[in-house]
Amino acid sequence: MKAEARPAPSTVRERAQRLCATVQTGDIRLTQKGRMRQDPASSWMNFSATQTISTTECSFDWRARTGPFGMISVRDALVDGEGALDVKALGFIPIAHINASPALTRGELMRYLAELPLAPAAILANPSLSWRSDGADRLIVSAGIHDKAAEVSFTLDGEGRIATIFANRPRGLKNDFTSTPWHGRFTDYRQRLGVWLPFAAEVGWTINGAEFIYWEGRMQSWAVSG
């Protein structure tokens, strides 16, 4: 059973048209480089990543290499309606694995929603999304139902492009999750294949009232498949 999608209001359609000259519905394939860390006391680790994002359903697959000589592989994904998160050394030695759960899926769905600026055609092409406006410079998008329902809010910059995202996202703590303020920023918008895309981003949590940035990245390539 799927949630009934709410048609995009005119303000959302206008924003989508400003981001993408044509609505393309193939999967997005991109590459990134950047750095990430687990907590404020951890050292930054460089990474390189590839990602696919669907424009017609809530699905993505992010795979990264990090650590010494790229020996650590990370997969963060939402596939067939279920979240997945695995970390391995040398491609086969398990370091971390989070079992499938509604909380994990909800968190990965929030990531998909938050990354719509990287796949702006999905704003109109994905029928699973529900939208509402909250003032002149704020949009809210939601998807999923029951204990897998997710919602992310966007604020827009002076050009009408998505500048920041916010959600109360499940954050993994050992064998449990806790709802934690989660935020991101998109900058350095450039036009690629007729589409306005943010080439720089950062993501963080707010823990005990303090902002903690754990991911910073730059997009290296972007293409539409199919």
N, C-alpha and C positions, 0 to 999 in steps of 0.2 A: 504494500500500500504506500502510495506517495502522497506527500502533502500537495494540496491544490495550489498551484502557482498563481501568484497575483500579477496581472499584466504590469509591465513597466510603465510608470507614469511618464507624462510627456517630458518632465525634467530629466529623467533617466535616459530616455531616447535621445534627447538633445545632447546630453553629455557623451553618449556612445557615439553619436555622429561626429562629435568634435574629436574623439579619440581615433576613430577608424573611418576612412573614406569609404570603404566597402566592407560589407559583412562577410567574412570568410569563415567557413565552418569546419575546416580541417583541423587536425591536432596541431598545437603549437610545439615546436621543438627549439630549445634554447640551451646555451651553455653559460656558465657563470664561473667567476673566480672571486675569492674573498677570504674571510677569516671568521672563526667561530670559537666559542668557549662554553663550558658547562655552567660555570657559576662565577661570581665576582672574584673569587680567589684563584681561579684557573688561568693558565696562560692561554693566549690566543694561539690557534692552530690554523694555518693556511689550508684552503681546500680548492678543489676544482670540481665542477658538477655538470651533469646533463639533466635535463628535465623535459618531460612531455606533459602537456596540459590539454585536456579536452575542452572544446568550445560548445559541445552539445549535451554533455552530462557532467556531473560532479565527479571528476576523476583526474588524478595526476600521479606522476611517478618521478621522484627526485632521487638521483644516485650521485654520491660524492665520494671523492678520495681525499684523505687527509692523513695527518701524522707523518712520521719519518718515512721518506721515500714513497709516500702515498700508500703505505701498507694497510691503512685502516679504511674500510669501505662502509658507507652509511646509505641505507635506503629508507626514505620517508615517503609514504604513498597513501593514496586512497583509490582502491581498485575494487570494482564490483560491489561498491557500497560498504566496504570494510577498510578500516585504517590499518596500516602496517608500519612498524618501526624496528629496524634491525641494524646492529653495528657488528662488524666482523673484522678480524685481523687476517691478512693474507687471503682474504676471500672466502675462508671456510671456518676459521676459529671464532666461535661466538664470544662477543664481548658484552653485548647488551641486547635484550629482546623484550618487547612489551607484548603481552598476550592480547589478542583481539578482545575488545570490550566496547560498550556504547560510549564510554568516556574517550577512549582513543579515537574512535570513529568521529565523534563530535569535534574533537580537536583538529583532526585532519580535514574535516569538512570546513572548519573555520579557516584553515590555511588555504584551501582552494578558493574560498570566497575572498579572502584578503589579497590573493594574487590575481584577481581579475584584471588589474591594470596591465599584467603581462599577457593577457589573452582577452583584449577588450571586445572581440567579436562575441564572446560568451555572454556579455551583458544582455544582448538581444537574442542570441541563438540558443541559449540553454533554457529549456522550458521548466526546469526544476527550481529556478530562482524566483523569489518573491521580493518585490521592492516597495519601499515607501520613502517619501521625502520628509525631512525634519528641518525645515527652514531653508534658506536660500543656498547654503553652502554645506549641507549635510544630507547624506543618503544612507539608508539602511537596507541591507540585503540579507535574506535568510533562505534556508533550505533544510530539508530533513524533517522528520516528525518524531514525536514522543521523546525518548531519552537520547535520540541522536539528532535532535534539532539544533541548528546552529544559526547564529546571527552575528554580523559584523557591520560596524558603522564606518563610513568614509567621510572625511572632510575634503573639500575641494579648494584648490588654489585660485588665484585671480583669473587664470585662463580656463577654469572649469575642469581641470584635470585632478585626478585623485592624488592628494598630497599625503594624507595620513590615514591609518586604519586603527580601529580599537575594538576589542572584544574581551569578555571575561572567559578565558580559555582554560580548559583542564591542563594543569601542569603536572607532569609525572614526578612523584616523590617516592622512591623505592618501589613498593608494590601497590601504590595508591595514586590517586589524582586529587588535586585541589584546584578549585576555580581561582584564577589569578588574573589581574588586569594585564592585558597583552596589547602591545602597540607596535606600529611600524611606520616608517616614513619612506616615501618615494620621491626621488629627485632626478635631475639631469634628464629631462624628457627630450627625446630626439625622435625624428620621423624615420621610420624604416618600412619600406614597401607600402607607403601610404598610410601607415599607422603610427600614432604617437605613443611612444613607449618610455617608461622610466628605466634608465640604464644604471641607476644606483639605488640601493635600498639598505635599510637597517631595521632590525627587529629586536624587541626587548620585552622584559617583564617589569612590573612595578611590585617590588617585594618590600614589605615593611615600610612603605611610603617612599622608597628610593627606586629610581629608574636604573635598570640593569640591562645594557645592550649586550646581547649574546651572539648576534649574527650581523655581519656587514658584507655586502657583496656587490659586484658589478657584472652586468650582463655583457657577454663577449659576442654572442651571435644569437639570431632570432630568425625563425623561418616557419612557414605554414606547410604542412604535409598534406597530401591528398588533393 
